[in-house]
Amino acid sequence: MTMPQPDPQALAHSAVLAGRIAEAIEAAGGWLPFDAWMARALYEPGLGYYAGGAHPFGAGGDFVTAPELSPAFAECIAAQVAEWFAHCDPVVVEFGAGTGTLAAGVLAALRRLGRPAHRYAIVELSGTLRAQQRETLARQVPEALGTVEWLDALPASIDGVVLGNEVLDAMPVRVFEHTGDGTLDELGVALDDAGVIRWAARPADPGLRAALAESLRAAARTDPDASSDAAGHEAAPWPLLGPGRYRSELGLQAAAWVATVGRALRRGAMLLVDYGFPAREYYHPQRDGGTLIAHRRHHAHGDVLRWPGLQDVTAHVDFSAIARSAAGEGLELLGYTSQARFLMNCGLLERLAETTRGGAVDPGSIRTLSAVQTLLSEAEMGELFKAIAFGRGLPPMPLGFVRGDRSGSL
Ligand SMILES: C[S@@+](CC[C@H](N)C(=O)[O-])C[C@H]1O[C@@H](n2cnc3c(N)ncnc32)[C@H](O)[C@@H]1O
């Protein structure tokens, strides 16, 4: 199956965005770090992928997320949220709510569980998505619409439960490249002689070098003393990347975001679901091409600079860095496990048995089974996607992490 070409109108839209980015490159002296490119490609007002009226979600879009696959995903999240509501205000703050399907499912399931949310705040950057979310909620949970509000920015103080499904992977990343001879570069973008935006390298700055060293030490779990020389100088841990050319990413914005939200969380929990691994797997010498990927019309490919604004661009999440960032704000790590394990701990299989009780094999139950298979299968979302939870003032061992917790791997 080949990837369909964008139509002329879409290409014209992308060209306008590329022109804006080209101006920014020139204004910055000829080079922009990749995270600046990614921020514009995804979020430039009116033009970026998530801000330009594209329809990324679902079968007719570019990718399908877990809440869109099956209502069972939201029901499992709600089971976890309901448990936390016994210990904090019954308030949810969801970041990047997509079409609003997760919000609608969680609101409805919390009501069924007898623990309705008193307030459901959505922090959404895109005006188009806000409109879509309102429409989904009005259609699916009209009785709960009055509890929903949209925020432009993070609330200063949160008592309740923070949710983010596939939000961290959409945050701009820095890209580095290590060459076997010990050179560490940062990759960004520049204009070629024809004015086309191309990859371009610069020597890595001290901030990037320090952040990478911290991540690699987490990956190697080196005793800090072991990586200092006799004079106490830190040895650069680049050899951990292996002897050849190595390119990967640093999710510094995602880590900073977790710190900011963590600081605002006075009492309650933060539950994040996304694809990624602990540092040791993220920076494994064999993963030498990194994790950056573009999605368009259900095709995944590595040409991320192509068609800015018309395709999603993401990187996997380094969950060790996310956990460090939350710990830095005094949050407790409540659990880290695979999506499959989290959903099963929250009762997914019992829910499935109820849906298919009676053994009737109708098209609806076949669709349900196939969606659950995608959520759980190791070959699809079950293992690559992880759930991680942090808390302040909550009891340990929440429902979703009672079996199969992998916090020790971070
Ligand atoms: C891949 S989509 C996931 C949407 C939805 N959660 C779902 O599961 O279908 C990523 C979303 O995260 C949003 N996002 C990224 N950074 C954000 C931030 N700092 N605050 C709020 N939303 C953000 C994007 O605008 C986008 O809507």
The ligand as an SDF file (V2000), in Angstrom:
LIG
                    3D

 27 29  0  0  0  0  0  0  0  0999 V2000
   -1.3120   12.1380   19.6660 C   0  0  0  0  0  0  0  0  0  0  0  0
   -2.4380   13.3360   20.2030 S   0  0  0  0  0  0  0  0  0  0  0  0
   -3.3290   12.4360   21.4370 C   0  0  0  0  0  0  0  0  0  0  0  0
   -4.7420   12.9000   21.6080 C   0  0  0  0  0  0  0  0  0  0  0  0
   -5.6190   12.1640   22.6180 C   0  0  0  0  0  0  0  0  0  0  0  0
   -5.0870   12.2410   23.9600 N   0  0  0  0  0  0  0  0  0  0  0  0
   -5.8540   10.7300   22.2190 C   0  0  0  0  0  0  0  0  0  0  0  0
   -5.3750    9.8430   22.9160 O   0  0  0  0  0  0  0  0  0  0  0  0
   -6.5260   10.4830   21.2210 O   0  0  0  0  0  0  0  0  0  0  0  0
   -1.4220   14.4530   21.1170 C   0  0  0  0  0  0  0  0  0  0  0  0
   -2.1420   15.6540   21.6710 C   0  0  0  0  0  0  0  0  0  0  0  0
   -1.3270   16.2540   22.6860 O   0  0  0  0  0  0  0  0  0  0  0  0
   -1.5270   17.6650   22.6150 C   0  0  0  0  0  0  0  0  0  0  0  0
   -0.4520   18.3590   23.3450 N   0  0  0  0  0  0  0  0  0  0  0  0
    0.8710   18.3580   23.1050 C   0  0  0  0  0  0  0  0  0  0  0  0
    1.5120   19.1500   23.9920 N   0  0  0  0  0  0  0  0  0  0  0  0
    0.5810   19.6260   24.8310 C   0  0  0  0  0  0  0  0  0  0  0  0
    0.6050   20.4870   25.9890 C   0  0  0  0  0  0  0  0  0  0  0  0
    1.7460   21.0070   26.4260 N   0  0  0  0  0  0  0  0  0  0  0  0
   -0.5600   20.7670   26.5970 N   0  0  0  0  0  0  0  0  0  0  0  0
   -1.7160   20.2420   26.1670 C   0  0  0  0  0  0  0  0  0  0  0  0
   -1.8070   19.4310   25.0740 N   0  0  0  0  0  0  0  0  0  0  0  0
   -0.6830   19.1400   24.4400 C   0  0  0  0  0  0  0  0  0  0  0  0
   -1.5570   17.9080   21.1230 C   0  0  0  0  0  0  0  0  0  0  0  0
   -2.1260   19.1620   20.8240 O   0  0  0  0  0  0  0  0  0  0  0  0
   -2.4160   16.7400   20.6420 C   0  0  0  0  0  0  0  0  0  0  0  0
   -3.7750   17.0740   20.6720 O   0  0  0  0  0  0  0  0  0  0  0  0
  1  2  1  0
  2  3  1  0
  2 10  1  0
  3  4  1  0
  4  5  1  0
  5  6  1  0
  5  7  1  0
  7  8  2  0
  7  9  1  0
 10 11  1  0
 11 12  1  0
 11 26  1  0
 12 13  1  0
 13 14  1  0
 13 24  1  0
 14 15  1  0
 14 23  1  0
 15 16  2  0
 16 17  1  0
 17 18  1  0
 17 23  2  0
 18 19  1  0
 18 20  2  0
 20 21  1  0
 21 22  2  0
 22 23  1  0
 24 25  1  0
 24 26  1  0
 26 27  1  0
M  CHG  2   2   1   9  -1
M  END
$$$$
